Amino acid sequence: MKIYTDIASVPKAERGISIGVFDGVHRGHQALLRQLLAESHRNGWRAMVLTFSNHPQEVLNPPPPPLLTTVEERMQRLRELGMDEALVLSFTEELSHYSAERFCREVLVEALGCRLLVAGADFALGHRREGTISRLRELGRQLGFQVMVATTVCHEGQPISSSHIRQLLLSGQIERANELLGAPFRLTGTVVAGAGRGKALGFPTINLQIPPGKLLPCHGIYAGKVRLPEGVWDAAVYIGVRPSFNEATPVVEAHLLDFEGAISYGTPVTVELLAFVREDRRFERLDDLVEQMRADVRVVRERLRG
C-alpha cells in the first residue's frame, strides 16, 4: 500500500475513495472498505482511503476521544485489508471551513481523480456537515463521480461504532471489543526502561512507551500476545498505575511466558489483548502481590490455551 502525506505528492489516476478517521478499522469499516476495493478494481481504478493524522474533534469540538488506533496501526490494518493507497492529512481549521462543493471539486476530483465515493449512511463532509449523502450525489452528478452508500454492519441490533468499542474497552470487555474490531485490540510502542520491580519479584517484564492519545483500556491484568522482531510470545499484560507502589502514571508492561533472554530498549513491540483476567488493585504486602501474580500467570495460561 502506498501512503501519501500531502495532496501534491499524489500521482494522477482515477480512484475510488472513502473518507474518514476509520478509528479501529472495525468490522463496519472493513465492510465499507471491501465494497470500495471491489467496485474500484472492477472499474480499473485505484482504491484510496483519505484519513487524518488527528481526530477532527481536536479542531471541531475538543478534546478529541482517545484513539483505538494510532496512525501507524491504522495504516497496518488498511494494508492488511489490501487497500491500494492511503492519503493521511492533518485536519485543520482551514479544512473545516471548506464547503462540500469546494472539497469535492478541489480535493476529490481535481487533485485525486475521484470517480467513486463510498461512504456510510450517516456520512457528511464540508462546513457544518452540509455535504450530506443527497448533496454529495448532486455534486457527483455535476463533477463526474458516483456515490455509493455502504451497508451498515450491526452487532446484536446495534451499529458497530468506534465510540461503542471505546466503552467496551474502558469497562474491561476486551473479548466483546475484539469481536467488533474483527481483530485483537493492539498496543504498539517501544521498549523503555522500567523500575525493575518485576524482575526483583520473579516476574521480569518489558515496559512499553505508548504514543500519546492512544486509548488505554480498563486497568488490570490481561492475557495477550507480544509480537517482537524475534517472534511471538504468550504474555501476562499489566495496564495500570501500580497502586501497591503509590504511583500515578499509567504504565503498560508485559511478562513474557517461557521467554529467556534480553530485549533491548527501543525495540518495537505490539501487544495484542485477548482476555481480561482481573481489575487492578492495591496490595499492602509484597508477599500477597507475588502470590497474586503467580495466580494471574496461571489464569493467563488457561485463557490462552482456551
C-alpha positions as CSV (number, residue, x, y, z in Angstrom):
1,M,0.0,0.0,0.0
2,K,1.3,3.4,-1.0
3,I,1.0,6.1,1.7
4,Y,0.9,9.8,0.9
5,T,1.0,12.7,3.4
6,D,0.3,15.6,1.2
7,I,-2.1,16.1,-1.8
8,A,0.6,17.4,-4.1
9,S,2.5,14.1,-4.0
10,V,-0.4,12.0,-5.2
11,P,0.0,11.0,-8.8
12,K,-2.8,11.5,-11.3
13,A,-5.1,8.5,-11.6
14,E,-8.8,7.5,-11.5
15,R,-9.8,6.5,-8.0
16,G,-12.5,5.1,-5.7
17,I,-12.2,6.9,-2.4
18,S,-13.5,6.6,1.2
19,I,-13.0,9.4,3.7
20,G,-12.9,9.2,7.5
21,V,-10.9,8.7,10.6
22,F,-11.6,4.9,10.5
23,D,-10.5,4.7,14.1
24,G,-10.1,1.0,15.0
25,V,-10.7,-0.1,11.4
26,H,-13.5,-2.2,12.9
27,R,-15.9,-4.7,11.1
28,G,-18.1,-1.9,9.9
29,H,-15.2,-0.1,8.4
30,Q,-13.9,-3.3,6.9
31,A,-17.2,-4.0,5.1
32,L,-17.2,-0.5,3.7
33,L,-13.6,-0.7,2.5
34,R,-14.2,-4.1,0.9
35,Q,-17.0,-2.5,-1.1
36,L,-14.6,0.2,-2.1
37,L,-12.0,-2.2,-3.2
38,A,-14.4,-4.4,-5.2
39,E,-16.1,-1.6,-7.0
40,S,-12.8,0.3,-7.7
41,H,-11.0,-2.7,-9.1
42,R,-14.0,-3.8,-11.1
43,N,-13.7,-0.5,-13.0
44,G,-9.9,-0.5,-13.1
45,W,-9.5,2.3,-10.5
46,R,-7.2,2.6,-7.5
47,A,-8.8,2.3,-4.1
48,M,-7.8,5.0,-1.7
49,V,-8.6,5.8,1.9
50,L,-8.4,9.5,2.8
51,T,-7.9,9.7,6.5
52,F,-6.5,12.1,9.1
53,S,-3.4,12.2,11.4
54,N,-5.5,13.9,14.1
55,H,-9.1,13.4,15.1
56,P,-11.4,16.1,13.6
57,Q,-12.8,16.7,17.1
58,E,-9.5,18.1,18.0
59,V,-10.5,21.1,15.9
60,L,-14.3,21.0,15.9
61,N,-15.1,20.0,19.5
62,P,-12.1,19.5,21.7
63,P,-10.9,17.4,23.5
64,P,-10.9,14.6,21.0
65,P,-11.6,11.0,22.1
66,P,-8.7,8.7,22.8
67,L,-7.8,6.7,19.7
68,L,-8.3,3.0,19.2
69,T,-5.6,3.0,16.6
70,T,-2.6,5.3,16.1
71,V,-1.9,6.4,12.5
72,E,0.7,3.6,12.2
73,E,-1.7,1.0,13.5
74,R,-4.4,2.2,11.2
75,M,-2.1,2.0,8.2
76,Q,-1.1,-1.5,9.1
77,R,-4.8,-2.5,9.3
78,L,-5.5,-0.9,5.9
79,R,-2.5,-2.7,4.5
80,E,-3.8,-6.0,5.8
81,L,-7.2,-5.3,4.1
82,G,-5.4,-4.8,0.7
83,M,-6.0,-1.1,0.2
84,D,-4.0,0.3,-2.7
85,E,-3.4,3.8,-1.3
86,A,-3.9,6.0,1.8
87,L,-3.7,9.7,2.0
88,V,-3.1,11.0,5.5
89,L,-3.9,14.7,6.0
90,S,-3.9,16.9,9.1
91,F,-7.5,18.1,9.9
92,T,-7.0,21.8,10.2
93,E,-9.2,24.8,11.0
94,E,-8.9,25.9,7.3
95,L,-10.0,22.5,6.1
96,S,-13.0,22.5,8.5
97,H,-14.3,25.6,6.7
98,Y,-14.3,24.1,3.2
99,S,-17.7,23.8,1.7
100,A,-18.8,20.4,0.4
101,E,-18.6,21.7,-3.2
102,R,-15.1,23.1,-2.7
103,F,-13.8,19.9,-1.1
104,C,-15.3,17.7,-3.8
105,R,-14.1,19.9,-6.6
106,E,-10.6,20.8,-5.5
107,V,-9.6,17.8,-3.4
108,L,-11.6,14.8,-4.6
109,V,-11.9,15.5,-8.3
110,E,-9.2,17.9,-9.4
111,A,-6.4,16.6,-7.1
112,L,-7.3,12.9,-6.6
113,G,-9.3,11.9,-9.7
114,C,-12.2,10.6,-7.7
115,R,-14.7,8.6,-9.8
116,L,-16.4,6.9,-6.8
117,L,-17.0,7.9,-3.2
118,V,-18.0,5.1,-0.8
119,A,-19.5,6.3,2.5
120,G,-21.7,5.2,5.4
121,A,-25.3,6.2,5.5
122,D,-24.7,8.9,8.1
123,F,-21.6,10.3,6.4
124,A,-21.3,14.1,5.7
125,L,-18.4,16.4,4.8
126,G,-17.8,20.1,4.5
127,H,-18.5,23.1,6.7
128,R,-21.2,22.3,9.3
129,R,-21.6,18.8,7.7
130,E,-23.6,20.4,4.8
131,G,-22.4,17.7,2.4
132,T,-24.9,15.0,3.2
133,I,-25.3,11.9,1.0
134,S,-28.1,13.6,-1.0
135,R,-25.9,16.7,-1.5
136,L,-22.9,14.6,-2.4
137,R,-24.9,12.7,-5.0
138,E,-25.9,16.1,-6.5
139,L,-22.3,17.2,-6.6
140,G,-21.3,13.9,-8.1
141,R,-23.6,14.3,-11.0
142,Q,-22.1,17.8,-11.6
143,L,-18.4,16.8,-11.1
144,G,-18.4,13.3,-12.5
145,F,-18.2,10.9,-9.6
146,Q,-20.6,8.3,-8.2
147,V,-21.7,8.0,-4.6
148,M,-22.2,4.5,-3.1
149,V,-23.7,4.1,0.4
150,A,-22.2,1.1,2.2
151,T,-24.3,-1.4,4.1
152,T,-24.4,-0.7,7.9
153,V,-22.9,-3.6,9.9
154,C,-24.7,-4.3,13.1
155,H,-24.0,-6.5,16.1
156,E,-26.8,-7.5,18.4
157,G,-29.0,-5.0,16.8
158,Q,-26.6,-2.0,17.2
159,P,-24.5,-0.5,14.5
160,I,-20.8,-1.1,15.1
161,S,-19.1,2.1,16.0
162,S,-15.7,3.3,17.4
163,S,-17.4,5.0,20.3
164,H,-19.1,1.8,21.4
165,I,-15.8,-0.1,21.2
166,R,-14.2,2.5,23.4
167,Q,-16.8,2.0,26.0
168,L,-16.3,-1.8,25.9
169,L,-12.5,-1.4,26.3
170,L,-12.8,1.1,29.2
171,S,-15.2,-1.4,31.0
172,G,-12.8,-4.3,30.6
173,Q,-14.9,-6.1,28.0
174,I,-12.0,-6.9,25.8
175,E,-13.5,-10.1,24.2
176,R,-16.6,-8.2,23.0
177,A,-14.4,-5.3,21.8
178,N,-12.3,-7.7,19.8
179,E,-15.3,-9.2,18.2
180,L,-16.5,-5.8,16.9
181,L,-12.9,-4.9,15.8
182,G,-12.6,-8.1,13.9
183,A,-9.0,-8.5,15.4
184,P,-7.4,-8.2,18.8
185,F,-7.0,-4.8,20.3
186,R,-3.4,-3.7,19.8
187,L,-1.0,-1.5,21.8
188,T,2.1,-0.7,19.7
189,G,5.1,1.0,21.2
190,T,8.8,0.7,22.1
191,V,10.6,-0.9,25.0
192,V,11.7,1.5,27.6
193,A,13.4,1.2,31.0
194,G,11.2,0.4,34.0
195,A,11.8,0.4,37.7
196,G,13.0,-3.3,37.7
197,R,10.4,-4.4,40.3
198,G,9.0,-7.2,38.2
199,K,12.4,-8.9,37.9
200,A,13.1,-8.5,41.6
201,L,9.8,-10.1,42.3
202,G,10.4,-13.0,40.0
203,F,8.3,-11.8,37.1
204,P,10.5,-9.8,34.7
205,T,8.6,-7.5,32.3
206,I,9.1,-5.3,29.3
207,N,7.8,-1.8,29.7
208,L,6.2,-0.1,26.7
209,Q,6.1,3.5,25.8
210,I,2.7,4.1,24.1
211,P,2.1,7.1,21.8
212,P,0.1,9.9,23.4
213,G,-3.6,10.0,22.5
214,K,-3.9,6.2,22.4
215,L,-6.7,4.7,24.4
216,L,-5.6,2.5,27.3
217,P,-8.3,0.1,28.3
218,C,-9.6,-0.8,31.8
219,H,-6.7,-1.1,34.2
220,G,-5.8,-4.6,35.2
221,I,-4.3,-7.9,34.0
222,Y,-4.8,-9.3,30.5
223,A,-3.9,-12.5,28.7
224,G,-2.3,-11.5,25.5
225,K,0.3,-12.0,22.8
226,V,3.5,-9.9,22.5
227,R,5.0,-9.5,19.0
228,L,8.7,-8.8,18.8
229,P,11.1,-8.8,15.8
230,E,12.3,-12.2,17.2
231,G,8.8,-13.8,17.3
232,V,5.5,-14.0,19.2
233,W,5.1,-14.9,22.9
234,D,2.2,-15.5,25.2
235,A,2.1,-12.9,27.9
236,A,0.5,-11.6,31.1
237,V,0.0,-7.9,30.4
238,Y,-0.4,-5.3,33.1
239,I,-2.1,-1.9,32.4
240,G,-2.4,0.5,35.4
241,V,-0.8,2.9,37.9
242,R,0.9,0.3,40.2
243,P,-1.2,1.3,43.3
244,S,0.8,-1.0,45.5
245,F,3.7,1.4,45.0
246,N,1.7,4.6,45.2
247,E,2.4,5.6,41.6
248,A,0.0,7.7,39.5
249,T,1.2,7.5,35.8
250,P,-0.4,4.6,33.8
251,V,2.1,2.1,32.5
252,V,1.9,-0.9,30.1
253,E,4.2,-3.8,30.9
254,A,4.2,-7.4,29.8
255,H,5.6,-10.6,31.4
256,L,6.5,-12.9,28.5
257,L,5.8,-16.5,29.4
258,D,8.6,-19.0,28.9
259,F,10.9,-16.3,27.4
260,E,14.6,-16.4,28.0
261,G,16.9,-13.6,27.0
262,A,17.0,-9.8,26.9
263,I,15.1,-7.3,24.9
264,S,16.9,-4.0,24.0
265,Y,15.5,-0.6,24.8
266,G,13.9,0.9,21.7
267,T,12.7,-2.4,20.3
268,P,9.3,-2.1,18.6
269,V,6.6,-4.2,20.3
270,T,3.0,-4.9,19.5
271,V,0.8,-6.2,22.4
272,E,-2.5,-7.9,21.5
273,L,-5.0,-8.1,24.3
274,L,-7.1,-11.3,24.2
275,A,-8.8,-11.8,27.5
276,F,-9.4,-9.8,30.7
277,V,-8.2,-11.5,33.9
278,R,-8.9,-9.1,36.7
279,E,-9.0,-5.4,37.6
280,D,-6.1,-3.6,39.1
281,R,-5.9,-3.5,42.9
282,R,-3.6,-2.5,45.7
283,F,-1.7,-5.0,47.9
284,E,-0.4,-4.0,51.3
285,R,2.2,-6.8,51.5
286,L,4.6,-7.8,48.7
287,D,4.1,-11.4,49.5
288,D,0.4,-11.0,48.7
289,L,1.3,-9.3,45.4
290,V,3.7,-12.1,44.4
291,E,1.1,-14.7,45.2
292,Q,-1.5,-12.9,43.1
293,M,1.0,-12.6,40.3
294,R,1.5,-16.4,40.3
295,A,-2.2,-16.9,40.2
296,D,-2.5,-14.3,37.4
297,V,0.0,-16.2,35.3
298,R,-1.8,-19.5,35.8
299,V,-5.1,-17.9,34.7
300,V,-3.4,-16.3,31.7
301,R,-2.0,-19.7,30.6
302,E,-5.5,-21.2,30.9
303,R,-7.2,-18.4,29.0
304,L,-4.7,-18.6,26.2
305,R,-5.0,-22.4,26.0
306,G,-8.8,-21.9,25.8
